[in-house]
Amino acid sequence: MENSTVPMPKRLVGIGLAAICIIVSCLIPGSEELSHQGIMCLGLLLSLVCLWTTSAVPVGITALFTLVMLPIIGVLESASTAFVGFGSSALFFIIAVFAMPAVMMKTHWGVRLISVLLKRTGTDSTKLVLAFMIATALVSTVMSDVPCTVLFLGFALAILKAADAKPLQSNLGRCLMIGVPVASVTGGIATPAGSSFNVVAMNVMQQITGQTISFFDWMIVGLPLVIIMVPVCWFSITRIIKPEPITEAVFADIRKEAEEAKTVSPFEIKAILVIVLMVVLWIAGNWIPVFNTTIVALVGLIVMFVPGMDLITWKEFQSAVPWGIVIMCGAIFTLGGVVESTGGATFLANLFMNSGVTNLGFFGSIAVLMTLVYILHTLCPIGAAILAIFIPIMITLCASFGVSPAVPTIALAIVVAGNVLLPVNPTVMLTYGEGYYTFGDMFKTGVVPAIILIILITFWIPFIVGVLGI
């Protein structure tokens, strides 16, 4: 969002809180439990959250400030290591996939899809948001969250363009831009193929116990949660941020444009073939390692520029990539690795286990731990590291209660994957980069779904795993 639209007092409060977090962390000495570098890193992390949530300065500048502070205050010895996150393959994946909605916006495929949806929803914008979320969640059950979000982001932008919905002015824009990634991460919990975190969690469990969870068993556990959570998230989004109605004029314009677009052009055929092939290869990548998501995305991007294809120009691609969000992603990847290497994540895990929470009994312990992990991953989106740290701990805890290791494995994967409080993970960053909503908008719509998800995880997963005998 444009920071000039944020009240100055709010911006100053964010800067003040960030400064306090950094100063206090620098004054706290290290201990056997956590080094001084680890304390300062957690302080920087909190300062980052303060600046982002108050929109004190642009997100890209906030990210660069955090990276610069890492060597200045002594968390890292070398300035060069502060930028290792920008060498992550995930960052190149994020850059490449922004070409997909840019290409889709040059075709009429989005208009055709929207025309079909509008025939079912009419001018009821709340129903339209639900239709988008259901479609996104359904596709996300077999496709990774980020490419699924990119695909439906292009369709959503088409309707917002037709409705002349301006960023930060249109509630329909807010609802669609929040609803699409939320539905994507929610749909991803239904099957092992829906999220890379599911695969990571299963691998950690297999290394520890030698046991596995079948595709079908995971689906029986996860699919009911998706069926419940998609309507819950939709209800929360559309009730807190009420979307403005779609006018009859917009409806008529889209219908007219769809009628005029009955003939599919060669450009549109090439565009849909490239995108569909990328989607197919992404799905196949769950079983065929050579179809790595980043490699597929980069090859797809290159193909778009090949003579004879010419789906996008370099200038169009540069304009399509929100570089502030790219910088934000690189900073998060760096900071996540530093939090792990300095012992911050392990310290938080040990702090929980030594807090006496296990005295609350099985369900109480599960509820508190899921809440902690949810908050931790919201502030520090290092999902794979969190799973690697907490799954062994939770398997030991569950074993003391005579509970299957499948319970913490599935539960933690869902908590890490299904985070809907702040746009600080790569999936949600994709739509945040379009500028339609703020951190506060997403937080308000995500609180109730987050609470409901944790309650469902606490009681549903142990029950159904027990019934299945996994």
BALO-76994 format. One record per residue (C-alpha): x, y, z; residue in one letter; residue number from 1. Coordinates in steps of 0.02 Angstrom, whole numbers. Last residue first. Layout:
# residues N
     c1     c2     c3 r   k
      X      Y      Z A NUM
...
//
This chain:
# residues 470
     c1     c2     c3 r   k
   -158  -2242    563 I 470
   -298  -2331    656 G 469
   -431  -2249    549 L 468
   -540  -2213    701 V 467
   -393  -2150    804 G 466
   -335  -2041    660 V 465
   -513  -1974    648 I 464
   -521  -1927    832 F 463
   -344  -1858    851 P 462
   -373  -1751    694 I 461
   -545  -1685    742 W 460
   -515  -1620    919 F 459
   -359  -1512    918 T 458
   -357  -1482    730 I 457
   -538  -1422    733 L 456
   -502  -1303    878 I 455
   -346  -1237    790 I 454
   -444  -1209    629 L 453
   -583  -1118    722 I 452
   -460   -999    804 I 451
   -372   -963    639 A 450
   -540   -939    549 P 449
   -590   -810    684 V 448
   -427   -711    673 V 447
   -405   -711    484 G 446
   -523   -574    425 T 445
   -454   -445    546 K 444
   -274   -494    510 F 443
   -300   -482    322 M 442
   -367   -306    328 D 441
   -234   -252    453 G 440
    -92   -308    340 F 439
   -169   -200    203 T 438
   -274   -235     49 Y 437
   -283   -201   -138 Y 436
    -98   -167   -169 G 435
    -64   -298   -304 E 434
     86   -358   -203 G 433
    -31   -424    -70 Y 432
    -92   -548   -201 T 431
     75   -635   -222 L 430
    126   -606    -42 M 429
     -9   -727     12 V 428
     79   -878    -63 T 427
    256   -823    -19 P 426
    221   -804    167 N 425
    211   -637    256 V 424
     34   -585    211 P 423
    -31   -595    390 L 422
   -163   -700    479 L 421
   -206   -840    356 V 420
    -84   -982    396 N 419
   -145  -1148    327 G 418
     22  -1226    280 A 417
    106  -1217    451 V 416
    -50  -1265    548 V 415
    -93  -1403    423 I 414
     83  -1478    429 A 413
     80  -1468    619 L 412
    -84  -1564    632 A 411
    -37  -1697    504 I 410
    127  -1741    589 T 409
     61  -1712    766 P 408
    -79  -1841    741 V 407
     16  -1964    630 A 406
    131  -2000    778 P 405
    -14  -2103    851 S 404
    -70  -2061   1029 V 403
    -25  -2162   1184 G 402
    -18  -2005   1293 F 401
    171  -2016   1316 S 400
    183  -2054   1129 A 399
     96  -1889   1093 C 398
    233  -1791   1183 L 397
    372  -1886   1094 T 396
    288  -1858    925 I 395
    264  -1675    972 M 394
    449  -1647   1005 I 393
    500  -1739    846 P 392
    371  -1636    747 I 391
    423  -1470    823 F 390
    599  -1440    757 I 389
    587  -1512    580 A 388
    413  -1439    558 L 387
    471  -1266    612 I 386
    621  -1277    495 A 385
    510  -1323    346 A 384
    387  -1184    385 G 383
    508  -1039    402 I 382
    374   -905    400 P 381
    431   -804    553 C 380
    292   -697    626 L 379
    146   -801    563 T 378
    247   -962    584 H 377
    274   -923    768 L 376
     91   -876    793 I 375
     29  -1039    716 Y 374
    163  -1138    808 V 373
    109  -1064    975 L 372
    -76  -1093    940 T 371
    -43  -1273    889 M 370
     59  -1298   1047 L 369
    -78  -1228   1159 V 368
   -214  -1333   1079 A 367
   -109  -1493   1080 I 366
    -62  -1471   1263 S 365
   -243  -1441   1314 G 364
   -302  -1592   1215 F 363
   -170  -1707   1291 F 362
   -172  -1650   1471 G 361
   -143  -1476   1541 L 360
     11  -1537   1634 N 359
    101  -1540   1467 T 358
     97  -1350   1473 V 357
    228  -1353   1610 G 356
    330  -1215   1527 S 355
    478  -1327   1489 N 354
    407  -1391   1323 M 353
    360  -1215   1269 F 352
    528  -1138   1309 L 351
    611  -1283   1220 N 350
    517  -1242   1059 A 349
    553  -1056   1076 L 348
    738  -1091   1102 F 347
    743  -1209    952 T 346
    671  -1071    841 A 345
    795   -941    905 G 344
    949  -1052    895 G 343
   1060   -933    796 T 342
   1049  -1045    643 S 341
    859  -1054    645 E 340
    829   -868    666 V 339
    964   -837    535 V 338
    880   -951    409 G 337
    713   -865    433 G 336
    795   -695    420 L 335
    872   -736    252 T 334
    712   -810    179 F 333
    612   -664    250 I 332
    730   -538    172 A 331
    719   -622      1 G 330
    529   -621     12 C 329
    522   -436     56 M 328
    638   -394    -88 I 327
    520   -488   -205 V 326
    372   -397   -127 I 325
    452   -229   -165 G 324
    489   -291   -341 W 323
    306   -314   -384 P 322
    335   -408   -549 V 321
    211   -363   -686 A 320
    303   -205   -741 S 319
    464   -301   -774 Q 318
    366   -433   -869 F 317
    282   -303   -978 E 316
    450   -223  -1018 K 315
    525   -393  -1059 W 314
    383   -427  -1181 T 313
    252   -562  -1158 I 312
    177   -706  -1257 L 311
    304   -699  -1398 D 310
    277   -883  -1445 M 309
    353   -885  -1619 G 308
    516   -818  -1555 P 307
    540   -882  -1375 V 306
    490   -757  -1240 F 305
    350   -861  -1161 M 304
    463  -1014  -1171 V 303
    586   -930  -1052 I 302
    450   -903   -922 L 301
    394  -1084   -936 G 300
    575  -1142   -914 V 299
    586  -1032   -759 L 298
    423  -1097   -684 A 297
    465  -1279   -722 V 296
    638  -1260   -644 I 295
    564  -1176   -490 T 294
    432  -1311   -464 T 293
    555  -1455   -487 N 292
    498  -1569   -627 F 291
    655  -1676   -610 V 290
    585  -1742   -445 P 289
    446  -1844   -529 I 288
    311  -1888   -399 W 287
    251  -1720   -333 N 286
    329  -1643   -488 G 285
    187  -1717   -591 A 284
     74  -1582   -517 I 283
    197  -1446   -565 W 282
    217  -1525   -737 L 281
     29  -1520   -765 V 280
     20  -1338   -708 V 279
    163  -1290   -823 M 278
     77  -1379   -968 L 277
    -85  -1286   -930 V 276
      7  -1120   -930 I 275
     98  -1152  -1094 V 274
    -58  -1220  -1179 L 273
   -166  -1076  -1115 I 272
    -48   -945  -1186 A 271
    -22  -1031  -1354 K 270
   -209  -1050  -1380 I 269
   -239   -870  -1326 E 268
   -111   -805  -1452 F 267
   -190   -912  -1589 P 266
   -357   -824  -1555 S 265
   -510   -910  -1483 V 264
   -670   -853  -1567 T 263
   -807   -833  -1437 K 262
   -724   -674  -1374 A 261
   -861   -555  -1431 E 260
   -987   -648  -1325 E 259
   -868   -642  -1176 A 258
   -846   -455  -1200 E 257
  -1035   -432  -1203 K 256
  -1056   -536  -1046 R 255
   -917   -439   -961 I 254
   -995   -272  -1012 D 253
  -1169   -327   -958 A 252
  -1111   -383   -786 F 251
  -1009   -224   -767 V 250
  -1163   -120   -813 A 249
  -1273   -223   -698 E 248
  -1161   -168   -555 T 247
  -1063   -291   -452 I 246
  -1110   -258   -273 P 245
   -981   -187   -151 E 244
   -888   -315    -49 P 243
   -917   -312    141 K 242
   -749   -326    227 I 241
   -791   -402    397 I 240
   -938   -503    334 R 239
   -860   -552    167 T 238
   -694   -608    241 I 237
   -766   -701    391 S 236
   -898   -791    287 F 235
   -771   -841    155 W 234
   -650   -906    287 C 233
   -786  -1011    369 V 232
   -851  -1071    199 P 231
   -674  -1131    152 V 230
   -640  -1200    327 M 229
   -776  -1332    337 I 228
   -750  -1422    171 I 227
   -561  -1400    192 V 226
   -565  -1481    365 L 225
   -668  -1625    294 P 224
   -532  -1650    160 L 223
   -387  -1662    283 G 222
   -415  -1822    381 V 221
   -492  -1927    243 I 220
   -364  -1853    122 M 219
   -218  -1903    233 W 218
   -284  -2081    238 D 217
   -302  -2085     48 F 216
   -126  -2022     13 F 215
    -53  -2149    136 S 214
     34  -2098    296 I 213
    205  -2173    330 T 212
    295  -2257    475 Q 211
    483  -2277    500 G 210
    465  -2182    664 T 209
    589  -2037    657 I 208
    636  -2034    472 Q 207
    456  -2073    422 Q 206
    390  -1930    529 M 205
    511  -1806    453 V 204
    465  -1865    277 N 203
    279  -1847    313 M 202
    304  -1669    376 A 201
    406  -1620    223 V 200
    274  -1693    106 V 199
    135  -1597    191 N 198
    240  -1439    190 F 197
    254  -1453      0 S 196
     68  -1424     -8 S 195
    -81  -1499    -99 G 194
      2  -1662   -151 A 193
    -13  -1735     25 P 192
   -201  -1705     14 T 191
   -333  -1589     89 A 190
   -216  -1464    171 I 189
   -184  -1374      6 G 188
   -365  -1319     -7 G 187
   -339  -1203    140 T 186
   -178  -1129     70 V 185
   -267  -1093    -95 S 184
   -429  -1031    -15 A 183
   -329   -905     87 V 182
   -231   -856    -69 P 181
   -392   -820   -168 V 180
   -495   -743    -26 G 179
   -375   -603     18 I 178
   -362   -532   -159 M 177
   -545   -570   -191 L 176
   -608   -487    -31 C 175
   -497   -333    -44 R 174
   -541   -306   -226 G 173
   -726   -321   -185 L 172
   -695   -195    -46 N 171
   -632    -73   -177 S 170
   -536     82   -125 Q 169
   -370     10    -66 L 168
   -329    -38   -247 P 167
   -460     26   -372 K 166
   -602    -82   -438 A 165
   -641    -28   -617 D 164
   -769   -170   -623 A 163
   -690   -239   -782 A 162
   -516   -223   -704 K 161
   -576   -309   -546 L 160
   -648   -448   -653 I 159
   -485   -477   -745 A 158
   -381   -462   -585 L 157
   -478   -608   -512 A 156
   -439   -719   -662 F 155
   -254   -678   -653 G 154
   -251   -707   -466 L 153
   -332   -875   -499 F 152
   -177   -942   -587 L 151
    -53   -856   -471 V 150
   -139   -930   -319 T 149
   -130  -1106   -393 C 148
     53  -1078   -436 P 147
     89  -1028   -254 V 146
    -16  -1159   -163 D 145
     54  -1316   -245 S 144
    -72  -1410   -352 M 143
   -177  -1563   -312 V 142
   -292  -1498   -175 T 141
   -258  -1321   -238 S 140
   -376  -1344   -386 V 139
   -524  -1370   -269 L 138
   -472  -1229   -153 A 137
   -461  -1106   -299 T 136
   -632  -1156   -369 A 135
   -712  -1144   -197 I 134
   -631   -975   -163 M 133
   -681   -901   -330 F 132
   -862   -960   -310 A 131
   -867   -891   -133 L 130
   -804   -720   -192 V 129
   -939   -722   -329 L 128
  -1071   -765   -200 K 127
  -1020   -613    -98 T 126
  -1024   -506   -256 S 125
  -1207   -544   -293 D 124
  -1224   -473   -469 T 123
  -1273   -642   -540 G 122
  -1190   -787   -450 T 121
  -1221   -930   -572 R 120
  -1213   -833   -735 K 119
  -1076   -729   -654 L 118
   -965   -884   -638 L 117
   -981   -926   -823 V 116
   -943   -746   -873 S 115
   -795   -746   -754 I 114
   -723   -898   -842 L 113
   -744   -818  -1014 R 112
   -672   -652   -953 V 111
   -521   -739   -879 G 110
   -488   -831  -1041 W 109
   -498   -669  -1140 H 108
   -311   -649  -1159 T 107
   -184   -513  -1115 K 106
   -226   -526   -929 M 105
   -179   -710   -939 M 104
     -3   -661   -992 V 103
     20   -546   -842 A 102
    -61   -676   -729 P 101
     72   -802   -783 M 100
    223   -686   -788 A  99
    214   -667   -599 F  98
    266   -851   -593 V  97
    447   -810   -634 A  96
    482   -693   -488 I  95
    407   -812   -360 I  94
    506   -959   -430 F  93
    665   -855   -427 F  92
    633   -822   -242 L  91
    601  -1006   -207 A  90
    770  -1049   -284 S  89
    850   -950   -144 S  88
    996   -838   -193 G  87
    907   -684   -128 F  86
    900   -764     44 G  85
   1090   -759     51 V  84
   1082   -569     70 F  83
   1137   -550    250 A  82
   1283   -667    215 T  81
   1369   -530    115 S  80
   1370   -412    265 A  79
   1484   -530    359 S  78
   1488   -564    547 E  77
   1301   -586    566 L  76
   1198   -541    721 V  75
   1322   -402    756 G  74
   1214   -247    769 I  73
   1271   -183    598 I  72
   1281   -356    518 P  71
   1094   -395    539 L  70
   1040   -212    531 M  69
   1064   -201    342 V  68
    949   -350    315 L  67
    814   -276    426 T  66
    823   -108    337 F  65
    810   -195    169 L  64
    649   -281    222 A  63
    572   -119    287 T  62
    620    -33    124 I  61
    532   -169     25 G  60
    378   -161    135 V  59
    360     28    114 P  58
    378    126    278 V  57
    271    138    434 A  56
    144     14    366 S  55
     90    -17    547 T  54
     89   -206    529 T  53
    248   -206    426 W  52
    351    -94    541 L  51
    300   -186    699 C  50
    328   -358    618 V  49
    503   -308    564 L  48
    541   -245    739 S  47
    487   -414    808 L  46
    605   -504    690 L  45
    745   -385    734 L  44
    720   -427    917 G  43
    720   -612    877 L  42
    887   -587    789 C  41
    954   -488    937 M  40
    911   -631   1055 I  39
    990   -760    940 G  38
   1149   -656    926 Q  37
   1156   -644   1116 H  36
   1150   -834   1122 S  35
    999   -931   1185 L  34
    982  -1066   1318 E  33
   1161  -1054   1385 E  32
   1137   -867   1402 S  31
   1154   -708   1301 G  30
   1145   -533   1372 P  29
    993   -420   1344 I  28
   1045   -244   1294 L  27
   1042   -276   1106 C  26
    868   -351   1119 S  25
    806   -195   1209 V  24
    875    -80   1074 I  23
    803   -180    930 I  22
    628   -201   1003 C  21
    624    -19   1059 I  20
    670     42    885 A  19
    532    -62    807 A  18
    405      6    931 L  17
    456    184    890 G  16
    449    155    702 I  15
    276     78    715 G  14
    214    218    829 V  13
    282    346    706 L  12
    186    266    563 R  11
     25    264    663 K  10
     48    447    712 P   9
     79    492    527 M   8
    -87    421    467 P   7
    -63    294    326 V   6
   -107    359    152 T   5
     72    413    119 S   4
    124    233    150 N   3
     52    181    -18 E   2
      0      0      0 M   1
//
